[in-house]
Amino acid sequence: MSPARTPSHLLPLDVDRLRRVCMTLRNIGPIEVVEETESTHADLMTMAANGAEDGTVLIAENQTNGRGRSGRVWISQQYTDVIISYLARVPLPADRMPTVNFHMGLAVSDALQQLCGNNLKLKWPNDLLIYDKKVGGILAESHVPPGNLANAYAVISLGLNVNTELADLPAPVNEEATTIATYMKRPMDRTAILLKILDALDFYRTEMVHGEVPAERWNSRAAWVGETVTVNQERKKVSGKLRGIRQDGALELIGDSGQIVAVTHGDLLRRA
């Protein structure tokens, strides 16, 4: 009796295919794929400090201590998800560096358009939702030497749930999350999805240097526009109807008296 074959959607990424296709993308590469690491984001920040070149991509088949925004942990399973960090050496001042986060969100939205259509939404500032459940998250971190924008850089990382078994995730994560496979009702080819993301990221990398978010484009894909939301900050809560984001990435809410309130940080919740 022949040994059981591993299902195709649980196989390692096709690294040769990734590298072959990405050789045609101006702003992508070199690409490194590792079997396992604690955090691709931390690793690439170290590589960037040691001179890694613009466009470097670090991908992991498994991540044991992935980071989310505000120190949260990103949980992944081997050979099931897309875990990627990207180095962008962009000469932007520190107050404009957060805009690169929104370009990654748009790249993923573009890449998944054929699969998810308008059911994939961008949640400010860095989450990806399908039917209000989290399917992905983005983390951006930058280094801007004082008076030396030429050596500034940002590392932008993405964790995307592709074929993860939700039942294997701990509560309450398994109730708040979803996957591309769950939405599509079939296992997905991670290599094909990753190639679409890198192709879209190649385009958005050229826009990052402007230090502005294409706000109209981002808002057209944003979650909860026109709905009453609350942004939880460390010492206060800000509520209002979600208007959208500005070119600098700040979130705009419409208050009870019609005034526009700009919010630059916090956790966005749908309920007031």
PASEBA-1860 file (N, C-alpha, C; in nm, 3 decimals):
! residues 272
1> MSPARTPS> 0.084/-0.118/0.000/0.000/0.000/0.000/0.088/0.124/0.000 ~ 0.064/0.214/-0.094/0.146/0.335/-0.107/0.113/0.432/0.006 ~ 0.213/0.512/0.049/0.189/0.607/0.157/0.089/0.714/0.116 ~ 0.014/0.762/0.216/-0.085/0.866/0.189/-0.016/0.993/0.139 ~ -0.074/1.057/0.041/-0.017/1.180/-0.015/-0.067/1.300/0.064 ~ 0.023/1.396/0.083/-0.014/1.519/0.152/-0.105/1.601/0.061 ~ -0.219/1.648/0.111/-0.306/1.733/0.028/-0.229/1.852/-0.027 ~ -0.257/1.889/-0.151/-0.178/1.993/-0.219/-0.181/2.125/-0.145
9> HLLPLDVD> -0.293/2.155/-0.076/-0.302/2.284/-0.008/-0.223/2.286/0.123 ~ -0.167/2.173/0.165/-0.085/2.168/0.285/0.063/2.147/0.252 ~ 0.099/2.162/0.126/0.237/2.149/0.083/0.312/2.281/0.104 ~ 0.445/2.276/0.107/0.522/2.400/0.115/0.497/2.489/-0.006 ~ 0.530/2.616/0.009/0.521/2.709/-0.103/0.616/2.666/-0.215 ~ 0.578/2.700/-0.336/0.662/2.672/-0.453/0.762/2.787/-0.465 ~ 0.877/2.771/-0.401/0.976/2.880/-0.393/1.033/2.912/-0.531 ~ 1.059/2.811/-0.612/1.114/2.836/-0.746/1.017/2.920/-0.829
17> RLRRVCMT> 0.890/2.888/-0.818/0.788/2.964/-0.891/0.781/3.107/-0.842 ~ 0.789/3.126/-0.712/0.788/3.261/-0.655/0.904/3.342/-0.708 ~ 1.023/3.287/-0.702/1.142/3.361/-0.745/1.141/3.387/-0.896 ~ 1.095/3.289/-0.972/1.092/3.305/-1.118/1.000/3.418/-1.159 ~ 0.880/3.421/-1.104/0.784/3.525/-1.139/0.830/3.661/-1.087 ~ 0.884/3.665/-0.966/0.920/3.793/-0.906/1.043/3.856/-0.971 ~ 1.117/3.780/-1.049/1.228/3.839/-1.125/1.177/3.940/-1.226 ~ 1.049/3.933/-1.259/0.990/4.027/-1.356/0.931/4.149/-1.288
25> LRNIGPIE> 0.932/4.153/-1.154/0.872/4.263/-1.079/0.982/4.357/-1.030 ~ 0.973/4.481/-1.068/1.081/4.578/-1.043/1.108/4.602/-0.895 ~ 1.003/4.604/-0.814/1.017/4.644/-0.674/1.011/4.528/-0.576 ~ 1.020/4.405/-0.627/1.009/4.287/-0.542/1.135/4.204/-0.552 ~ 1.193/4.171/-0.439/1.309/4.084/-0.436/1.434/4.157/-0.390 ~ 1.528/4.080/-0.336/1.534/3.933/-0.330/1.431/3.872/-0.234 ~ 1.402/3.744/-0.258/1.304/3.671/-0.177/1.373/3.561/-0.099 ~ 1.343/3.555/0.030/1.394/3.447/0.114/1.275/3.378/0.181
33> VVEETEST> 1.272/3.246/0.173/1.166/3.167/0.237/1.230/3.078/0.342 ~ 1.182/3.089/0.466/1.235/3.007/0.576/1.127/2.911/0.624 ~ 1.171/2.799/0.676/1.078/2.698/0.723/1.005/2.746/0.848 ~ 1.079/2.806/0.940/1.017/2.853/1.064/1.100/2.964/1.124 ~ 1.034/3.059/1.186/1.101/3.165/1.261/1.006/3.216/1.367 ~ 1.059/3.289/1.463/0.971/3.349/1.562/0.888/3.460/1.500 ~ 0.952/3.545/1.419/0.883/3.660/1.361/0.955/3.708/1.237 ~ 0.890/3.700/1.122/0.951/3.755/1.000/0.972/3.906/1.014
41> HADLMTMA> 0.882/3.971/1.086/0.891/4.116/1.102/1.019/4.153/1.178 ~ 1.041/4.089/1.292/1.162/4.117/1.371/1.287/4.082/1.291 ~ 1.282/3.970/1.221/1.399/3.928/1.142/1.432/4.029/1.033 ~ 1.330/4.078/0.964/1.357/4.170/0.854/1.398/4.308/0.906 ~ 1.349/4.349/1.022/1.397/4.473/1.083/1.548/4.463/1.110 ~ 1.591/4.348/1.158/1.734/4.327/1.181/1.812/4.327/1.050 ~ 1.756/4.260/0.950/1.821/4.257/0.819/1.831/4.396/0.759 ~ 1.726/4.476/0.777/1.726/4.612/0.724/1.834/4.696/0.791
49> ANGAEDGT> 1.848/4.682/0.923/1.950/4.757/0.996/2.091/4.717/0.951 ~ 2.103/4.595/0.899/2.232/4.545/0.853/2.253/4.564/0.704 ~ 2.164/4.641/0.640/2.187/4.677/0.500/2.111/4.601/0.395 ~ 2.010/4.523/0.432/1.931/4.451/0.332/1.875/4.548/0.229 ~ 1.867/4.505/0.105/1.830/4.598/-0.001/1.680/4.622/-0.010 ~ 1.646/4.736/-0.066/1.506/4.774/-0.088/1.434/4.664/-0.165 ~ 1.313/4.631/-0.121/1.234/4.528/-0.189/1.253/4.389/-0.135 ~ 1.342/4.372/-0.036/1.364/4.239/0.022/1.234/4.184/0.079
57> VLIAENQT> 1.208/4.056/0.050/1.088/3.988/0.098/1.130/3.869/0.182 ~ 1.075/3.859/0.302/1.100/3.745/0.389/0.967/3.675/0.416 ~ 0.963/3.545/0.385/0.842/3.465/0.398/0.871/3.347/0.490 ~ 0.775/3.313/0.573/0.791/3.197/0.662/0.678/3.098/0.639 ~ 0.713/2.969/0.644/0.612/2.864/0.638/0.541/2.850/0.772 ~ 0.611/2.888/0.879/0.550/2.886/1.011/0.616/2.994/1.096 ~ 0.536/3.054/1.184/0.583/3.162/1.269/0.540/3.132/1.412 ~ 0.635/3.130/1.503/0.605/3.085/1.639/0.575/3.198/1.736
65> NGRGRSGR> 0.612/3.321/1.699/0.588/3.434/1.789/0.556/3.559/1.707 ~ 0.460/3.544/1.616/0.424/3.654/1.529/0.369/3.772/1.605 ~ 0.396/3.891/1.555/0.352/4.013/1.622/0.240/4.080/1.545 ~ 0.144/4.130/1.619/0.042/4.216/1.562/0.059/4.357/1.617 ~ -0.034/4.443/1.585/-0.028/4.581/1.635/-0.048/4.583/1.786 ~ 0.017/4.678/1.851/0.007/4.698/1.997/0.051/4.575/2.075 ~ 0.148/4.500/2.019/0.204/4.387/2.091/0.120/4.260/2.088 ~ 0.012/4.259/2.011/-0.072/4.138/2.005/0.002/4.025/1.934
73> VWISQQYT> -0.038/3.902/1.963/0.025/3.785/1.904/-0.054/3.741/1.782 ~ 0.019/3.706/1.674/-0.047/3.652/1.554/-0.025/3.502/1.552 ~ -0.133/3.425/1.550/-0.127/3.279/1.555/-0.132/3.223/1.414 ~ -0.039/3.131/1.384/-0.037/3.070/1.250/-0.012/2.920/1.262 ~ -0.036/2.849/1.151/-0.015/2.706/1.146/0.074/2.674/1.025 ~ 0.158/2.575/1.037/0.255/2.545/0.933/0.187/2.505/0.801 ~ 0.240/2.563/0.692/0.195/2.532/0.555/0.049/2.568/0.529 ~ -0.006/2.662/0.606/-0.147/2.694/0.585/-0.173/2.840/0.549
81> DVIISYLA> -0.085/2.930/0.590/-0.114/3.073/0.578/-0.010/3.145/0.492 ~ -0.031/3.273/0.472/0.068/3.359/0.407/0.126/3.450/0.514 ~ 0.257/3.435/0.537/0.328/3.515/0.638/0.444/3.581/0.567 ~ 0.439/3.712/0.555/0.535/3.782/0.471/0.572/3.917/0.530 ~ 0.698/3.954/0.517/0.745/4.088/0.554/0.819/4.147/0.434 ~ 0.802/4.277/0.417/0.855/4.347/0.299/0.931/4.471/0.344 ~ 1.049/4.493/0.287/1.131/4.608/0.320/1.118/4.716/0.212 ~ 1.074/4.834/0.255/1.062/4.949/0.164/1.154/5.060/0.214
89> RVPLPADR> 1.258/5.088/0.139/1.347/5.200/0.173/1.291/5.325/0.106 ~ 1.208/5.396/0.180/1.139/5.514/0.128/1.184/5.637/0.208 ~ 1.223/5.745/0.142/1.275/5.864/0.211/1.163/5.952/0.267 ~ 1.093/5.899/0.365/0.979/5.971/0.422/1.009/6.013/0.565 ~ 0.959/6.129/0.607/0.972/6.167/0.748/0.887/6.074/0.835 ~ 0.916/6.074/0.964/0.850/5.980/1.056/0.699/5.995/1.057 ~ 0.648/6.119/1.042/0.503/6.138/1.050/0.431/6.090/0.926 ~ 0.505/6.058/0.820/0.443/6.006/0.697/0.466/5.857/0.677
97> MPTVNFHM> 0.554/5.800/0.756/0.583/5.657/0.741/0.460/5.568/0.762 ~ 0.366/5.603/0.853/0.250/5.515/0.871/0.165/5.495/0.746 ~ 0.181/5.581/0.645/0.100/5.567/0.524/0.132/5.438/0.448 ~ 0.254/5.383/0.467/0.289/5.263/0.391/0.200/5.146/0.430 ~ 0.151/5.147/0.553/0.060/5.043/0.602/-0.064/5.032/0.514 ~ -0.117/5.146/0.472/-0.241/5.148/0.393/-0.217/5.100/0.250 ~ -0.097/5.120/0.199/-0.064/5.069/0.066/-0.061/4.916/0.065 ~ -0.010/4.857/0.173/-0.013/4.711/0.182/-0.157/4.662/0.184
105> GLAVSDAL> -0.244/4.729/0.259/-0.384/4.690/0.262/-0.448/4.693/0.125 ~ -0.419/4.797/0.050/-0.475/4.807/-0.086/-0.418/4.699/-0.176 ~ -0.290/4.667/-0.159/-0.230/4.561/-0.240/-0.299/4.427/-0.217 ~ -0.326/4.395/-0.091/-0.394/4.269/-0.060/-0.537/4.272/-0.113 ~ -0.603/4.386/-0.099/-0.740/4.400/-0.150/-0.744/4.378/-0.301 ~ -0.650/4.438/-0.372/-0.642/4.417/-0.517/-0.619/4.270/-0.549 ~ -0.525/4.209/-0.476/-0.486/4.071/-0.506/-0.601/3.973/-0.485 ~ -0.688/4.001/-0.388/-0.796/3.908/-0.354/-0.930/3.947/-0.417
113> QQLCGNNL> -0.929/4.048/-0.503/-1.054/4.097/-0.560/-1.129/3.989/-0.636 ~ -1.058/3.910/-0.715/-1.125/3.806/-0.793/-1.184/3.698/-0.704 ~ -1.123/3.673/-0.590/-1.172/3.570/-0.500/-1.284/3.620/-0.409 ~ -1.263/3.737/-0.350/-1.353/3.784/-0.244/-1.441/3.901/-0.285 ~ -1.407/3.969/-0.393/-1.486/4.083/-0.438/-1.499/4.188/-0.330 ~ -1.616/4.249/-0.322/-1.639/4.356/-0.224/-1.666/4.305/-0.083 ~ -1.663/4.173/-0.065/-1.683/4.120/0.070/-1.558/4.130/0.156 ~ -1.444/4.158/0.093/-1.322/4.185/0.168/-1.316/4.334/0.198
121> KLKWPNDL> -1.306/4.368/0.325/-1.306/4.509/0.366/-1.179/4.543/0.442 ~ -1.139/4.670/0.431/-1.023/4.720/0.503/-1.071/4.789/0.630 ~ -1.027/4.741/0.743/-1.062/4.802/0.871/-0.945/4.886/0.920 ~ -0.972/5.013/0.945/-0.868/5.104/0.992/-0.813/5.058/1.126 ~ -0.680/5.062/1.148/-0.585/5.104/1.047/-0.521/4.990/0.968 ~ -0.536/4.864/1.017/-0.449/4.763/0.958/-0.508/4.622/0.951 ~ -0.639/4.608/0.955/-0.700/4.474/0.950/-0.773/4.451/0.819 ~ -0.788/4.324/0.784/-0.864/4.281/0.667/-0.978/4.193/0.717
129> LIYDKKVG> -1.099/4.225/0.675/-1.217/4.155/0.723/-1.295/4.092/0.607 ~ -1.357/3.979/0.635/-1.458/3.920/0.548/-1.581/3.896/0.634 ~ -1.691/3.960/0.599/-1.814/3.952/0.680/-1.785/3.985/0.827 ~ -1.705/4.088/0.847/-1.671/4.140/0.980/-1.584/4.046/1.063 ~ -1.532/3.941/1.004/-1.439/3.853/1.073/-1.299/3.874/1.017 ~ -1.200/3.871/1.104/-1.063/3.903/1.065/-1.000/3.790/0.983 ~ -0.955/3.827/0.864/-0.888/3.730/0.779/-0.739/3.762/0.766 ~ -0.700/3.883/0.802/-0.560/3.921/0.792/-0.530/4.044/0.873
137> GILAESHV> -0.401/4.064/0.898/-0.357/4.182/0.971/-0.223/4.230/0.917 ~ -0.199/4.359/0.931/-0.078/4.423/0.879/-0.007/4.494/0.994 ~ 0.124/4.488/0.993/0.206/4.558/1.092/0.316/4.632/1.017 ~ 0.327/4.762/1.042/0.432/4.843/0.980/0.516/4.909/1.089 ~ 0.646/4.907/1.069/0.739/4.968/1.163/0.850/5.034/1.082 ~ 0.891/5.153/1.126/0.988/5.228/1.046/1.108/5.272/1.128 ~ 1.211/5.310/1.056/1.332/5.367/1.115/1.370/5.489/1.032 ~ 1.373/5.605/1.097/1.405/5.730/1.027/1.520/5.797/1.103
145> PPGNLANA> 1.643/5.785/1.053/1.755/5.850/1.121/1.738/6.003/1.119 ~ 1.764/6.070/1.230/1.751/6.217/1.234/1.833/6.285/1.126 ~ 1.765/6.366/1.047/1.832/6.442/0.943/1.887/6.360/0.829 ~ 1.839/6.237/0.812/1.895/6.149/0.709/1.785/6.065/0.646 ~ 1.695/6.130/0.574/1.583/6.058/0.512/1.629/5.955/0.409 ~ 1.746/5.977/0.353/1.796/5.885/0.250/1.814/5.743/0.304 ~ 1.833/5.731/0.434/1.852/5.599/0.495/1.730/5.552/0.574 ~ 1.616/5.616/0.552/1.493/5.576/0.620/1.437/5.449/0.555
153> YAVISLGL> 1.368/5.369/0.633/1.305/5.250/0.577/1.188/5.208/0.664 ~ 1.103/5.124/0.604/0.991/5.066/0.675/0.984/4.917/0.644 ~ 0.947/4.839/0.744/0.917/4.697/0.725/0.767/4.681/0.742 ~ 0.704/4.624/0.640/0.558/4.606/0.640/0.530/4.457/0.635 ~ 0.457/4.407/0.733/0.434/4.263/0.744/0.285/4.231/0.732 ~ 0.260/4.115/0.675/0.122/4.068/0.654/0.108/3.926/0.704 ~ 0.003/3.903/0.781/-0.038/3.767/0.814/-0.177/3.746/0.756 ~ -0.193/3.648/0.669/-0.320/3.623/0.601/-0.363/3.479/0.625
161> NVNTELAD> -0.483/3.461/0.682/-0.538/3.327/0.704/-0.586/3.270/0.572 ~ -0.522/3.164/0.526/-0.559/3.105/0.397/-0.628/2.971/0.417 ~ -0.554/2.872/0.466/-0.610/2.737/0.485/-0.613/2.694/0.631 ~ -0.598/2.786/0.722/-0.599/2.754/0.864/-0.727/2.682/0.904 ~ -0.714/2.581/0.990/-0.830/2.514/1.048/-0.877/2.596/1.168 ~ -0.990/2.663/1.155/-1.037/2.750/1.263/-1.062/2.674/1.392 ~ -1.103/2.549/1.379/-1.132/2.469/1.498/-1.007/2.445/1.582 ~ -0.889/2.458/1.521/-0.764/2.435/1.593/-0.714/2.560/1.665
169> LPAPVNEE> -0.777/2.674/1.640/-0.735/2.799/1.704/-0.802/2.812/1.840 ~ -0.736/2.878/1.934/-0.794/2.894/2.067/-0.909/2.995/2.066 ~ -1.001/2.980/2.159/-1.107/3.078/2.177/-1.047/3.202/2.246 ~ -1.095/3.323/2.214/-1.206/3.353/2.123/-1.161/3.377/1.979 ~ -1.031/3.351/1.950/-0.980/3.379/1.816/-1.059/3.303/1.711 ~ -1.092/3.177/1.738/-1.162/3.096/1.638/-1.302/3.147/1.607 ~ -1.358/3.229/1.697/-1.490/3.285/1.672/-1.483/3.420/1.601 ~ -1.368/3.488/1.612/-1.353/3.622/1.556/-1.282/3.622/1.422
177> ATTIATYM> -1.225/3.508/1.383/-1.144/3.501/1.262/-1.215/3.422/1.152 ~ -1.162/3.436/1.032/-1.206/3.353/0.920/-1.085/3.329/0.830 ~ -1.105/3.254/0.723/-0.997/3.223/0.630/-1.048/3.237/0.487 ~ -0.953/3.248/0.395/-0.991/3.252/0.253/-1.058/3.120/0.213 ~ -1.005/3.007/0.261/-1.063/2.877/0.229/-1.205/2.864/0.283 ~ -1.229/2.917/0.403/-1.364/2.913/0.459/-1.460/2.991/0.371 ~ -1.418/3.108/0.327/-1.504/3.192/0.241/-1.528/3.125/0.106 ~ -1.424/3.067/0.047/-1.436/3.007/-0.086/-1.494/2.866/-0.082
185> KRPMDRTA> -1.499/2.808/0.038/-1.550/2.671/0.057/-1.466/2.567/-0.015 ~ -1.337/2.595/-0.023/-1.244/2.499/-0.082/-1.101/2.537/-0.042 ~ -1.010/2.440/-0.042/-0.870/2.471/-0.012/-0.811/2.563/-0.119 ~ -0.714/2.645/-0.078/-0.658/2.744/-0.169/-0.509/2.719/-0.194 ~ -0.462/2.764/-0.309/-0.321/2.757/-0.348/-0.249/2.878/-0.290 ~ -0.171/2.858/-0.184/-0.104/2.970/-0.119/-0.004/3.039/-0.210 ~ 0.066/2.962/-0.292/0.164/3.022/-0.382/0.097/3.117/-0.480 ~ -0.017/3.076/-0.535/-0.089/3.162/-0.630/-0.136/3.291/-0.562
193> ILLKILDA> -0.187/3.279/-0.439/-0.233/3.397/-0.366/-0.116/3.490/-0.336 ~ -0.005/3.433/-0.294/0.113/3.514/-0.261/0.166/3.586/-0.385 ~ 0.165/3.521/-0.498/0.210/3.585/-0.622/0.121/3.703/-0.659 ~ -0.008/3.690/-0.639/-0.098/3.801/-0.667/-0.070/3.919/-0.572 ~ -0.042/3.889/-0.446/-0.012/3.995/-0.350/0.117/4.067/-0.387 ~ 0.220/3.990/-0.422/0.348/4.051/-0.459/0.336/4.134/-0.586 ~ 0.256/4.088/-0.681/0.235/4.164/-0.804/0.168/4.297/-0.774 ~ 0.066/4.294/-0.687/-0.002/4.419/-0.649/0.090/4.509/-0.568
201> LDFYRTEM> 0.169/4.449/-0.479/0.262/4.527/-0.396/0.368/4.595/-0.482 ~ 0.406/4.532/-0.589/0.502/4.592/-0.682/0.450/4.726/-0.732 ~ 0.320/4.734/-0.761/0.259/4.860/-0.805/0.254/4.961/-0.692 ~ 0.205/4.919/-0.575/0.187/5.015/-0.465/0.319/5.063/-0.407 ~ 0.425/4.987/-0.426/0.557/5.035/-0.380/0.595/5.166/-0.448 ~ 0.558/5.183/-0.574/0.590/5.307/-0.645/0.513/5.426/-0.589 ~ 0.398/5.401/-0.524/0.317/5.508/-0.467/0.359/5.542/-0.324 ~ 0.427/5.451/-0.258/0.466/5.474/-0.119/0.555/5.597/-0.103
209> VHGEVPAE> 0.637/5.626/-0.201/0.735/5.735/-0.188/0.668/5.871/-0.173 ~ 0.540/5.883/-0.207/0.471/6.012/-0.197/0.427/6.043/-0.055 ~ 0.424/5.942/0.031/0.386/5.965/0.169/0.240/6.001/0.187 ~ 0.158/5.958/0.094/0.014/5.985/0.101/-0.064/5.858/0.070 ~ -0.179/5.845/0.133/-0.269/5.733/0.107/-0.365/5.772/-0.005 ~ -0.386/5.687/-0.104/-0.493/5.713/-0.201/-0.628/5.696/-0.131 ~ -0.667/5.801/-0.060/-0.778/5.792/0.035/-0.909/5.751/-0.030 ~ -0.939/5.806/-0.147/-1.066/5.773/-0.212/-1.073/5.624/-0.244
217> RWNSRAAW> -0.961/5.570/-0.292/-0.956/5.427/-0.325/-0.969/5.342/-0.198 ~ -0.898/5.382/-0.092/-0.903/5.307/0.032/-1.043/5.314/0.094 ~ -1.103/5.431/0.093/-1.236/5.447/0.153/-1.342/5.367/0.079 ~ -1.323/5.347/-0.051/-1.422/5.269/-0.127/-1.423/5.122/-0.086 ~ -1.320/5.081/-0.013/-1.310/4.941/0.032/-1.315/4.930/0.184 ~ -1.338/5.042/0.250/-1.331/5.046/0.396/-1.454/4.984/0.461 ~ -1.431/4.922/0.575/-1.541/4.867/0.656/-1.611/4.979/0.731 ~ -1.745/4.969/0.741/-1.827/5.045/0.833/-1.841/5.194/0.800
225> VGETVTVN> -1.813/5.233/0.677/-1.831/5.373/0.639/-1.979/5.410/0.655 ~ -2.004/5.524/0.723/-2.140/5.569/0.746/-2.205/5.511/0.870 ~ -2.139/5.417/0.935/-2.193/5.356/1.055/-2.134/5.421/1.180 ~ -2.205/5.408/1.291/-2.156/5.462/1.417/-2.051/5.368/1.475 ~ -1.936/5.425/1.506/-1.824/5.345/1.557/-1.763/5.414/1.679 ~ -1.678/5.341/1.746/-1.603/5.396/1.859/-1.456/5.361/1.841 ~ -1.369/5.456/1.869/-1.226/5.432/1.871/-1.180/5.436/2.016 ~ -1.133/5.323/2.065/-1.083/5.316/2.202/-0.936/5.357/2.204
233> QERKKVSG> -0.906/5.461/2.282/-0.770/5.504/2.302/-0.731/5.478/2.447 ~ -0.608/5.506/2.481/-0.559/5.471/2.614/-0.641/5.538/2.725 ~ -0.676/5.664/2.707/-0.741/5.737/2.815/-0.880/5.788/2.781 ~ -0.926/5.759/2.659/-1.059/5.807/2.623/-1.115/5.726/2.507 ~ -1.244/5.749/2.480/-1.311/5.688/2.367/-1.366/5.800/2.279 ~ -1.355/5.780/2.148/-1.407/5.878/2.053/-1.511/5.807/1.966 ~ -1.633/5.862/1.960/-1.740/5.799/1.883/-1.794/5.893/1.778 ~ -1.853/5.834/1.675/-1.915/5.912/1.568/-1.941/5.824/1.448
241> KLRGIRQD> -1.994/5.884/1.342/-2.014/5.810/1.217/-1.884/5.810/1.138 ~ -1.849/5.693/1.089/-1.722/5.679/1.018/-1.733/5.745/0.881 ~ -1.649/5.845/0.858/-1.648/5.918/0.731/-1.547/5.862/0.633 ~ -1.434/5.812/0.685/-1.328/5.759/0.600/-1.193/5.806/0.652 ~ -1.089/5.788/0.571/-0.956/5.832/0.612/-0.910/5.948/0.525 ~ -0.810/6.019/0.575/-0.747/6.128/0.500/-0.622/6.075/0.430 ~ -0.558/6.160/0.353/-0.437/6.119/0.282/-0.322/6.087/0.375 ~ -0.326/6.139/0.498/-0.220/6.107/0.592/-0.250/5.982/0.674
249> GALELIGD> -0.365/5.918/0.648/-0.402/5.795/0.716/-0.487/5.814/0.839 ~ -0.510/5.940/0.881/-0.595/5.965/0.997/-0.739/5.929/0.965 ~ -0.810/5.876/1.064/-0.950/5.840/1.050/-1.037/5.961/1.083 ~ -1.140/5.983/1.003/-1.232/6.093/1.029/-1.368/6.040/1.071 ~ -1.417/6.093/1.185/-1.550/6.061/1.235/-1.634/6.187/1.233 ~ -1.764/6.170/1.212/-1.857/6.282/1.218/-1.927/6.276/1.353 ~ -1.906/6.380/1.434/-1.963/6.383/1.568/-2.112/6.414/1.568 ~ -2.173/6.414/1.686/-2.317/6.435/1.700/-2.363/6.568/1.645
257> SGQIVAVT> -2.280/6.670/1.656/-2.318/6.803/1.607/-2.270/6.830/1.466 ~ -2.218/6.726/1.400/-2.175/6.739/1.262/-2.029/6.775/1.244 ~ -1.958/6.796/1.354/-1.817/6.831/1.343/-1.735/6.708/1.303 ~ -1.627/6.732/1.230/-1.539/6.624/1.187/-1.423/6.612/1.286 ~ -1.407/6.491/1.338/-1.301/6.463/1.436/-1.199/6.370/1.371 ~ -1.073/6.410/1.373/-0.966/6.327/1.318/-0.902/6.244/1.428 ~ -0.883/6.116/1.402/-0.825/6.023/1.499/-0.703/5.958/1.435 ~ -0.591/5.958/1.508/-0.468/5.906/1.451/-0.426/5.771/1.507
265> HGDLLRRA> -0.489/5.729/1.617/-0.453/5.599/1.675/-0.569/5.547/1.759 ~ -0.565/5.418/1.787/-0.669/5.356/1.869/-0.725/5.232/1.804 ~ -0.812/5.163/1.878/-0.879/5.042/1.829/-1.020/5.077/1.785 ~ -1.050/5.046/1.660/-1.180/5.079/1.602/-1.279/4.966/1.627 ~ -1.394/5.004/1.684/-1.501/4.907/1.712/-1.629/4.954/1.643 ~ -1.709/4.857/1.600/-1.831/4.892/1.529/-1.938/4.948/1.622 ~ -1.942/4.899/1.742/-2.046/4.944/1.834/-2.003/5.073/1.903 ~ -2.100/5.156/1.937/-2.070/5.282/2.006/-2.056/5.260/2.155
END
